Amino acid sequence: MTSTTEHTEYAEHTGQAEYAEGGRDREARPQEAEKTRQAAEAPGEGTAVRAGADAAAAGGAWDDGLIARRAAAAVAATGRQAGAGLPAPYDGGTASGVGDADLAARLDALRELTGLSRPRVDAAALAEAGRVLDDAAARGRLSRRHTVVALAGATGSGKSTLFNTLAGVTISDTGVRRPTTSAALACSWTDGAAGLLDRLEIPGRLRRRPVQGPDGPGAFDGLVLIDLPDHDSAAVEHRAQVDRVLAHVDAVIWVVDPEKYGDALLHERYLRPLAGHAEVTFVVLNQVDRLPEDATDQVLDDLRRLLDEDGIALGEHGEPGATVLALSALTGEGVGELRDCLGQLTSERRAAARRIGADLDAAAERLRPVYVPTGRVGLSEEAREQFADRLAEAVGATAAGQAAERAWRRNAGCACGTPWLRLWRWYEARRAPRTTERPPGETHEEETTTARQRVEQAVRLVADEAAGGLPAPWADAVREAAGRGADGLPEALDGLAAPESVPARPPRPGWWPVAVLAQVAMTLLQVVGGIWLLGQVLGVCAPDLLPPVLLMLAGIAGGPCVEYGSRLAARGPARRYGADAERALRDAAAGCGRARVLDPVAAELLRYREVREQYARVLDPVGGGSSQGRAGGAPALGGSFARGPAGGRSGGRMAELSTTGR
């Protein structure tokens, strides 16, 4: 139920390893407790006297604990009161509320999840999930008839005595020597548990059989009871053995005593991290014979309070959870109730499934930061449009459209302008010095560098937008996919904007020949009028100045009018031609960016959505695989986790996924 991690350092840090009681004889405590009760029940003595006698007779055996002092003060002030009662018997609920089929589905989902995640998620993050899968497979290959229950506790808590009491024979040594139990002992009520004990690495010489009546094992049919060394032992190998066995048993009985039930080592190292295993956990307050009768209930209440602070759900009022009992292994008080709970647990044969389900819940909770998004997931349409706009700006789509529009108008002017004006413009162009030439290579390199920077910025912004809200591994994968697509993107965009990719001369509309003929007619009028006038001057023609002058004026005025009309007529087509050129270049740049950047990013987002849905199936095999979850975003699952991070229950965490992502 826990991994072996830094046992020596932890013990040195907390100082909890020194719990040996300095030669105090545990078997002498019943006599002391009896003297205490006799002194407390002496006639004529008040409650305060009895409480003082309790503390004095115990000789500091229990009044060194805070709750013990509270109990003595309460007894002295209020007298004996009715007990708070014991919790309901173990209800036999299944692990995490699912049956074997659902548990198998969850394990399959976890196996597929780890396979899908391995290329993206660090192996260390998936190590716990792999351990759970291996343990579940190993347990499934062994006997399902048997239920392995471990007795764990601190030094002097009475584990071995309780172990012998349940077995009906002295198997485990008890005494004043600390630690008394140096190796795990096994007691199996039925045959066929060899494989389970081999898995726990318990040698054959430490395997025992209990005393059984003529009717056989009875309610304990299939029970395998393990007596562990002290979890707070000064010997490092003892603590390591406890951690190793606890990782593979089906259930555990934590035996505590009135002195150290609030031990920080027990709660911080074992109970709190294993709060999610409440349904396969028993917490037994042993040695209640050392407490006054009224103090037992108060100690139990305080123990329940501590367990509640640890996040452990208590199995009270018929609800699934840990079972808390009070008993005395020496006197047999309360042992019968523990036998009933163990008999019910063993007869149901569901402890192994509950344990695997709890391990699965814990593994899923550890994987939560890897799969649960922190915000909205995916690329919005606005982000896609902004990416396309940035690429269009980098490739110069707007400038290309304006250049295409100017080319259309210039071509119209060349085709529809007056011959004399065109000739003059040609002459002026030949005479004008070439002052607009670029320094060779300099301006082109600057423009190329600026365009590359714009492309890199566009890719970086769209990658950040796509990675926003994703868990770290998937955000890194999205950025890597965008970065790989950005390699070669500036060169591809340069190819789109290359001069050879743009038509050299825009197409001509159908009305251009009419305008050209009109200009030819205007030119002919000028030529005819001029020749006619020259003939009159030379005396070849009859003198009449008005007709040739009118012809020349009509030709001179008509040419610019035709040119101006052509420019007005060409304005709309030129604008449309420039817009089409800009749109074509913009679409080409957007297509290039989509193929190289957006499509790889979308593939990573699709992979993340797939693993997120698979993670939802790990939490809830029914709701996690719903059509709603596959259709869009994370599936919304019903239910809720009953406890905090340490004791999470499957079914409700993924409801948070439904509020984030697309």
C-alpha atoms as one frame of an Amber mdcrd trajectory, in Angstrom:
protein
   0.000   0.000   0.000   3.042   2.246  -0.045   6.446   2.313  -1.642   9.701
   1.927   0.213  11.130   5.459   0.314  13.874   6.847   2.511  12.943   5.011
   5.664  16.108   5.824   7.574  16.050   9.545   6.816  12.404   9.802   7.732
  12.902   8.085  11.059  15.878  10.277  11.866  13.940  13.385  10.891  10.828
  12.684  12.915  12.512  11.000  15.830   9.724   8.482  16.001  11.857   5.364
  15.927  12.564   5.407  19.652   9.342   3.936  20.941  10.716   1.059  22.949
   9.214   1.172  26.400  12.400   0.518  28.325  11.724  -2.953  29.675   8.156
  -2.301  30.647   6.356  -5.637  30.715   3.241  -5.608  28.555   1.864  -8.658
  30.330   1.983  -6.794  33.650  -0.356  -4.107  32.397  -3.597  -6.061  32.927
  -2.791  -6.317  36.643  -2.072  -2.603  36.789  -5.284  -1.839  34.978  -7.200
  -4.074  37.399  -5.696  -2.236  40.357  -6.663   1.021  38.724 -10.286  -0.034
  38.338 -10.454  -1.331  41.904  -9.098   1.933  43.225 -11.496   3.915  41.080
 -14.531   1.893  42.173 -13.789   2.027  45.910 -16.929   3.158  47.824 -16.987
   6.667  49.192 -14.510   8.024  46.711 -15.601  10.705  44.337 -15.037  10.862
  40.634 -11.974  13.046  40.930 -10.397  10.564  43.356 -11.085   7.712  40.970
  -9.547   9.653  38.091  -6.474  10.369  40.213  -6.265   6.725  41.168  -6.507
   5.787  37.504  -3.560   7.964  36.633  -1.505   6.927  39.648  -2.164   3.223
  39.305  -1.344   3.319  35.619   2.013   4.665  36.618   2.167   6.949  33.614
   1.153   4.130  31.269  -1.439   6.262  29.523  -1.664   9.694  31.136   1.397
  10.909  29.204  -0.872  11.387  26.163  -2.865  14.577  25.635  -6.143  12.787
  25.091  -5.564  10.672  28.155  -5.255  13.800  30.282  -8.388  15.189  28.627
 -10.189  11.942  29.364  -9.166  12.001  33.025 -10.323  15.609  33.378 -13.627
  14.829  31.707 -14.201  11.822  33.942 -13.416  13.880  37.020 -15.801  16.647
  35.967 -18.778  14.788  34.593 -18.559  11.190  35.806 -19.359   8.175  33.763
 -21.449   8.755  30.651 -22.898   6.471  28.026 -20.496   5.323  25.340 -20.688
   6.719  21.871 -21.114   3.257  20.379 -19.100   1.332  17.882 -19.197   1.812
  14.132 -21.379  -0.311  11.941 -19.871  -3.525  10.629 -17.923  -3.500   7.416
 -20.509  -3.065   4.697 -18.708  -4.945   1.972 -19.022  -2.243  -0.668 -16.944
  -2.689  -3.762 -13.888  -0.677  -4.571 -14.811   2.797  -5.657 -18.377   1.679
  -6.151 -17.599  -0.493  -9.174 -17.778  -4.207  -9.759 -15.223  -6.566 -11.239
 -16.268  -5.822 -14.830 -15.948  -2.087 -14.303 -12.654  -2.540 -12.510 -11.323
  -4.583 -15.410 -12.516  -1.870 -17.803 -10.729   0.772 -15.751  -7.519  -1.261
 -15.749  -7.753  -1.721 -19.513  -8.323   2.013 -19.889  -5.270   2.754 -17.735
  -3.179   0.327 -19.772  -4.250   1.982 -23.008  -3.739   5.407 -21.468  -0.135
   4.665 -20.559   0.494   3.320 -24.047  -0.925   6.435 -25.701   0.921   8.739
 -23.321   4.351   7.127 -23.405   5.663   9.190 -26.375   4.625  12.455 -24.691
   4.687  11.924 -20.914   7.802  11.376 -18.859   8.313   7.775 -17.769   8.571
   8.806 -14.108   5.018  10.195 -14.219   3.712   6.883 -15.565   5.716   4.713
 -13.158   2.973   4.542 -10.511   0.367   3.608 -13.118   2.659   0.849 -14.375
   3.133  -0.455 -10.841  -0.635  -0.593 -10.303  -1.106  -2.499 -13.558   1.645
  -4.946 -12.660   0.261  -5.491  -9.157  -3.275  -5.979 -10.474  -2.060  -8.504
 -13.036   0.001 -10.348 -10.425  -2.892 -10.451  -7.964  -5.280 -11.621 -10.679
  -3.094 -14.635 -11.422  -3.220 -15.758  -7.790  -5.966 -17.230  -5.640  -9.176
 -15.208  -5.521 -10.502 -17.389  -2.754  -8.057 -15.964  -0.242  -8.031 -12.569
   1.415  -4.669 -11.332   2.695  -4.955  -9.092   5.757  -1.933  -7.514   7.469
  -1.661  -6.533  11.124   0.435  -3.354  11.325   1.246  -1.063  14.178   3.852
   0.631  16.301   6.125  -0.841  18.922   4.185  -2.149  21.906   0.762  -1.693
  20.314  -0.122  -5.372  20.818  -0.118  -6.619  17.219   1.362  -9.979  18.079
  -1.040 -10.516  20.972  -4.000  -9.734  18.728  -2.523 -11.994  16.049  -2.326
 -14.903  18.512  -5.837 -14.180  19.794  -7.326 -14.327  16.298  -5.346 -17.471
  15.461  -6.292 -19.163  18.728  -2.719 -20.261  19.349   0.548 -18.580  20.254
   2.288 -18.100  16.921   3.948 -14.728  17.236   6.238 -14.054  20.197   5.225
 -11.359  22.679   7.317  -9.819  25.405   9.197  -6.811  26.688  11.968  -7.007
  24.110  11.567  -4.299  21.459  11.091  -4.928  18.654   9.633  -8.341  19.411
   8.513  -9.214  15.855  11.506  -9.077  13.533  10.000 -10.800  10.476   6.539
 -11.059   8.964   4.596 -14.154  10.120   1.731 -15.648   8.115  -1.257 -17.605
   9.343  -3.508 -19.176   6.708  -6.839 -20.744   7.618  -7.100 -22.684   4.338
  -4.738 -24.241   1.822  -3.836 -22.712  -1.529  -2.257 -19.460  -0.319   1.333
 -20.403  -1.167   1.426 -18.174  -4.238   0.180 -15.174  -2.280   2.766 -15.726
   0.452   5.516 -16.188  -2.119   4.550 -12.811  -3.555   4.947 -11.325  -0.076
   8.346 -13.048   0.205   7.385 -14.819   3.429   9.490 -17.990   3.738   7.913
 -21.349   4.481   9.391 -21.496   7.988   7.315 -18.425   8.934   3.985 -19.803
   7.686   1.590 -21.226  10.269  -1.873 -22.774  10.566  -4.329 -21.698  13.273
  -6.258 -23.845  15.718  -9.531 -24.801  14.038 -12.630 -26.400  15.423 -14.341
 -29.505  14.088 -16.273 -27.384  11.575 -13.131 -26.114   9.863 -12.238 -22.463
   9.291 -15.855 -21.309   9.259 -16.171 -17.570   8.642 -12.385 -17.304   8.265
 -12.375 -19.573   5.203  -9.769 -18.073   2.880  -8.266 -15.659   5.422  -4.499
 -15.144   5.396  -3.356 -13.052   8.365   0.089 -11.427   8.400   1.820 -10.175
  11.556   4.208  -7.405  10.498   7.219  -5.945  12.303   6.814  -2.546  13.940
   6.501   0.241  11.402   8.457   2.541  13.734  11.167   0.024  14.483  14.717
   1.306  14.902  15.812  -1.403  12.461  15.690  -0.110   8.904  15.098  -3.573
   7.467  11.966  -3.937   9.597  10.441  -0.754   8.198  11.385  -1.765   4.676
   9.694  -5.116   5.182   6.530  -3.405   6.434   6.391  -1.144   3.381   6.999
  -4.044   1.017   4.238  -6.227   2.469   1.742  -3.378   2.788   2.140  -2.722
  -0.934   0.678  -6.148  -1.801  -1.895  -7.114   0.873  -5.630  -6.904   0.282
  -6.493  -5.182   3.583  -4.691  -3.893   6.649  -5.549  -3.681  10.329  -3.766
  -0.798  12.018  -3.329  -1.594  15.701  -2.895   1.479  17.900  -2.748   1.918
  21.636  -3.984   4.729  23.917  -0.490   6.207  24.136   0.506   6.531  20.500
  -2.674   6.519  18.452  -1.934  10.126  17.478   1.679   9.393  16.488   2.690
  11.751  13.668   4.726   9.021  11.974   1.684   6.757  11.672  -0.614   9.466
  10.347   1.776  11.325   8.052   3.579   8.345   6.560   0.817   5.754   6.314
  -2.752   6.777   7.107  -2.850  10.107   5.330  -1.251   8.943   2.058  -3.509
   5.860   2.089  -6.729   7.700   2.858  -8.229   6.450  -0.402  -7.876   2.859
   0.840 -10.403   3.388   3.623 -12.649   0.504   2.523  -9.845  -1.998   3.113
  -8.585  -0.371   6.295  -9.339  -1.263   9.915  -8.144   0.929  12.770  -8.184
  -0.984  16.061  -7.674   0.745  19.389  -6.051  -1.992  21.455  -5.382  -2.173
  25.214  -8.627  -0.492  26.180  -8.384  -2.503  29.397  -5.792   0.036  30.492
  -8.292   2.899  30.185 -11.160   3.824  32.459 -14.425   2.779  30.934 -15.554
   6.333  30.285 -12.221   7.318  28.730 -12.451   4.656  26.022 -15.256   6.432
  24.207 -13.438   9.736  24.343 -10.232   8.226  23.016 -12.239   6.613  20.207
 -13.859   9.944  19.380 -10.495  11.642  19.244  -9.113   8.833  17.076 -12.005
   9.279  14.659 -11.310  13.011  14.594  -7.678  12.402  13.666  -8.697   9.947
  10.963 -11.147  12.467   9.580  -8.364  15.080   9.453  -6.287  12.531   7.542
  -9.047  12.359   4.937 -10.092   8.825   5.819 -13.794   8.148   5.356 -15.197
   6.253   8.315 -17.558   3.362   7.733 -20.371   4.685   9.879 -24.134   4.712
   9.311 -23.859   2.055   6.629 -21.474   4.064   4.461 -18.304   2.518   2.992
 -15.105   3.462   4.729 -12.612   2.484   7.375 -13.781   0.457  10.362 -12.773
   1.783  13.789 -12.993  -0.612  16.744 -11.913  -0.709  20.363 -10.772  -3.964
  21.929  -8.352  -5.643  24.269  -6.354  -8.501  22.816  -5.445  -9.695  26.333
  -8.907  -9.790  27.859 -10.782 -10.562  24.621 -13.039  -7.523  24.955 -14.224
  -6.397  21.491 -12.316  -9.153  19.666 -15.562 -10.838  18.674 -16.653  -7.772
  16.734 -13.337  -7.731  14.895 -13.832 -11.413  14.082 -17.252 -10.637  12.634
 -15.843  -7.853  10.465 -13.014 -10.080   9.241 -15.439 -12.905   8.568 -17.668
 -10.647   6.511 -14.682  -9.259   4.603 -13.366 -12.753   3.900 -16.689 -14.263
   2.910 -17.409 -11.521   0.368 -14.017 -12.043  -1.302 -14.064  -8.477  -2.581
 -11.110  -7.058  -0.628  -8.644  -7.630  -3.463 -10.898  -5.760  -5.918 -11.355
  -2.930  -3.453  -7.637  -2.691  -2.903  -6.888  -2.613  -6.628  -9.628  -0.035
  -7.131  -8.137   2.160  -4.401  -4.669   1.824  -5.938  -6.198   2.756  -9.278
  -7.829   5.835  -7.753  -4.516   6.895  -6.223  -2.661   6.399  -9.507  -5.318
   8.371 -11.400  -5.071  11.185  -8.863  -1.296  11.352  -9.319  -1.814  11.526
 -13.076  -4.351  14.312 -12.754  -1.848  17.166 -13.485  -0.792  15.307 -16.639
  -4.266  15.092 -18.205  -6.633  17.629 -16.646  -6.467  21.019 -18.414  -6.192
  24.232 -16.459  -8.207  26.296 -18.920  -9.693  26.408 -22.368  -8.110  23.940
 -24.792  -7.784  24.311 -28.546  -7.381  26.999 -31.183 -10.210  29.455 -31.650
 -11.244  30.692 -35.057  -9.967  34.119 -34.106  -6.505  32.692 -33.360  -6.449
  30.931 -36.725  -7.415  34.129 -38.536  -4.770  36.109 -36.690  -2.160  33.517
 -37.644  -3.205  33.773 -41.292  -3.073  37.583 -41.083   0.449  37.502 -39.665
   1.635  35.167 -42.393  -0.019  37.371 -45.021   1.753  40.369 -43.548   5.059
  38.505 -43.568   4.646  37.488 -47.204   3.524  40.993 -48.204   0.056  40.105
 -49.436  -1.270  43.655 -49.042   1.661  45.165 -50.902   1.306  42.532 -53.617
  -2.369  43.415 -54.058  -1.580  47.108 -54.299   1.161  46.395 -56.809  -1.246
  44.312 -58.885  -3.789  47.137 -58.832  -1.175  49.648 -59.961  -0.057  47.282
 -62.688  -3.620  47.013 -63.958  -4.007  50.793 -64.080  -0.613  51.261 -65.664
  -1.450  48.699 -68.308  -4.769  50.456 -68.932  -2.957  53.770 -69.275  -0.480
  52.282 -71.699  -3.228  50.763 -73.822  -5.773  53.595 -73.737  -3.613  56.720
 -73.408  -2.872  59.230 -76.193   0.145  58.351 -78.335   1.747  61.753 -77.800
   1.435  61.545 -74.007   2.776  57.993 -73.978   5.692  59.113 -76.123   6.409
  62.005 -73.763   6.325  59.736 -70.708   8.712  57.361 -72.387  11.063  60.229
 -73.163  10.876  61.556 -69.592  11.544  58.085 -68.224  14.652  57.847 -70.383
  15.881  61.270 -69.317  15.211  60.879 -65.558  18.274  59.635 -63.563  17.908
  56.295 -61.799  18.041  57.397 -58.146  15.783  54.722 -56.657  18.114  51.784
 -57.110  18.856  49.691 -54.008  22.303  48.922 -52.752  22.926  45.460 -54.137
  21.773  42.759 -51.699  21.417  45.038 -48.657  17.712  45.905 -48.732  16.751
  42.382 -49.793  18.572  40.873 -46.832  16.892  43.301 -44.426  13.459  42.497
 -45.842  14.181  38.767 -45.667  15.287  39.037 -42.029  12.208  41.065 -41.102
   9.894  38.592 -42.849  11.537  35.649 -41.084  11.108  37.338 -37.707   7.442
  37.947 -38.434   6.940  34.311 -39.392   8.679  33.097 -36.236   6.582  35.434
 -34.103   3.380  34.253 -35.790   4.287  30.602 -35.134   5.243  31.313 -31.529
   1.991  33.165 -30.823  -0.227  30.484 -32.350   1.699  27.768 -30.476   1.229
  29.614 -27.175  -2.468  30.020 -27.934  -2.837  26.299 -28.685  -0.794  25.246
 -25.639  -2.661  27.505 -23.232  -4.613  25.485 -20.688  -2.902  22.203 -21.594
  -0.966  20.167 -19.029   2.786  20.623 -19.283   3.654  17.489 -21.337   1.026
  18.185 -23.968   1.781  21.903 -24.070   5.425  21.056 -24.768   4.353  18.606
 -27.477   2.203  21.266 -29.146   5.054  23.784 -29.103   7.472  21.197 -30.483
   5.067  20.345 -33.307   4.691  24.028 -34.161   8.458  24.509 -34.015   9.080
  21.604 -36.379   6.546  23.013 -38.822   8.158  26.446 -38.637  11.396  25.038
 -40.071  11.359  25.911 -43.759   8.164  27.969 -43.532   9.857  31.327 -44.352
  11.482  29.790 -47.432   8.151  28.347 -48.546   6.506  31.746 -48.124   9.323
  33.399 -50.062   8.577  31.003 -52.909   4.957  32.157 -52.916   5.989  35.811
 -53.183   8.724  35.273 -55.808   8.391  37.496 -58.929   8.209  34.485 -61.250
   5.109  33.285 -59.390   3.222  36.529 -60.241   1.789  37.072 -63.786   3.941
  39.590 -65.724   1.013  41.422 -67.390  -2.586  41.559 -66.125  -5.341  40.407
 -68.490  -7.188  42.947 -70.665 -10.975  43.460 -70.518 -13.154  43.339 -73.614
 -13.689  47.109 -73.810  -9.992  47.910 -74.205  -9.969  47.467 -78.048 -12.811
  49.979 -78.307 -10.810  52.516 -76.285  -7.726  51.840 -78.428  -9.748  52.365
 -81.629 -11.157  55.582 -80.185  -7.611  56.824 -79.475  -6.577  55.863 -83.019
  -9.578  57.780 -84.382  -8.640  60.831 -82.290  -5.085  60.637 -83.533  -6.268
  60.332 -87.147  -8.457  63.405 -86.702  -5.455  65.338 -85.521  -3.316  64.077
 -88.425  -6.017  64.755 -91.055  -6.710  68.235 -89.644  -3.021  68.998 -89.585
  -2.444  67.828 -93.184  -5.527  69.772 -94.340  -4.304  72.921 -92.650  -0.813
  72.461 -94.070  -2.305  72.068 -97.549  -4.145  75.349 -97.216  -0.946  77.069
 -96.122   0.906  75.680 -99.134  -1.962  76.648-101.441  -2.766  73.119-102.430
  -6.229  73.252-100.851  -8.855  75.970-100.910  -8.414  78.316 -98.009 -10.901
  77.471 -95.227  -9.305  77.341 -91.736 -12.349  76.379 -89.738 -12.796  72.675
 -90.759  -9.171  71.561 -90.206  -8.898  73.490 -86.979 -12.077  71.867 -85.693
 -10.778  68.430 -86.694  -7.491  69.041 -84.881  -9.209  70.399 -81.772 -11.595
  67.422 -81.731  -8.662  65.005 -81.944  -6.601  66.892 -79.361  -9.479  67.127
 -76.855 -10.931  63.697 -77.588  -7.721  61.767 -76.821  -7.456  62.861 -73.160
 -11.179  62.391 -72.748 -10.915  58.799 -73.957  -7.920  58.244 -71.674  -9.705
  59.718 -68.669 -12.795  57.636 -69.367 -10.654  54.530 -69.664  -9.044  55.269
 -66.299 -12.447  55.648 -64.677 -13.612  52.412 -66.284 -10.402  50.617 -65.210
 -10.613  51.716 -61.552 -13.134  49.039 -60.472 -11.509  46.130 -62.340  -8.082
  47.221 -61.134  -9.275  47.233 -57.522 -10.853  43.805 -57.944  -7.740  42.501
 -59.629  -5.576  43.764 -56.747  -7.962  42.276 -54.167  -7.917  38.944 -55.986
  -4.143  38.967 -56.097  -3.946  39.803 -52.383  -6.512  37.117 -51.521  -4.719
  34.525 -53.615  -1.403  35.244 -51.927  -3.064  35.354 -48.512  -4.785  32.013
 -49.133  -1.558  30.486 -50.368   0.301  31.706 -47.280  -2.504  30.483 -45.011
  -2.497  27.092 -46.740   1.242  26.824 -46.316   0.984  27.743 -42.638  -1.909
  25.331 -42.129  -0.048  22.436 -43.704   3.203  23.086 -41.864   2.017  24.410
 -38.468  -1.725  24.216 -37.816  -2.208  20.630 -38.972   0.617  19.231 -36.754
  -0.705  21.299 -33.848  -4.237  19.998 -34.485  -2.875  16.440 -34.528  -1.308
  16.964 -31.100  -4.525  18.462 -29.758  -6.455  15.498 -31.133  -4.053  13.102
 -29.449  -4.480  14.987 -26.179  -8.266  14.826 -26.460  -7.990  11.094 -27.035
  -5.868  10.523 -23.942  -8.076  12.869 -21.929 -11.122  10.799 -22.815  -9.134
   7.684 -21.949  -8.272   9.223 -18.580 -11.965   9.871 -18.053 -12.591   6.160
 -18.644 -10.012   5.338 -15.985 -12.026   7.388 -13.522 -15.425   6.237 -14.739
 -15.615   3.432 -17.323 -19.289   4.180 -17.991 -19.517   7.973 -18.088 -15.959
   8.437 -19.347 -16.666   6.684 -22.626 -19.946   8.405 -23.419 -20.697   9.798
 -26.836 -20.758  13.260 -25.335 -17.148  12.899 -24.299 -16.114  11.713 -27.757
 -18.065  14.392 -29.553 -16.386  17.368 -28.023 -14.073  18.088 -25.162 -14.020
  16.247 -21.888 -16.895  14.092 -20.779 -18.927  15.245 -17.857 -19.162  12.520
 -15.262 -21.572  12.314 -12.412 -20.746  11.934  -8.758 -18.058  13.578  -6.712
 -14.961  12.722  -4.784 -15.754  12.280  -1.156 -12.324  13.275   0.076  -9.403
  15.491  -0.705  -6.346  14.684  -2.796  -5.237  11.864  -0.543  -8.541  10.058
  -0.532 -10.079  10.794  -3.908 -12.782   8.534  -5.268 -13.369   7.950  -8.961
 -16.359   9.417 -10.717 -16.371  13.153 -10.173 -12.973  14.651 -10.911 -13.594
  14.601 -14.626 -16.658  16.796 -14.130 -14.147  19.622 -13.968 -12.999  18.665
 -17.454 -16.438  19.434 -18.819 -16.051  23.081 -17.832 -12.736  23.508 -19.666
 -11.628  22.707 -23.142 -13.481  22.465 -26.391
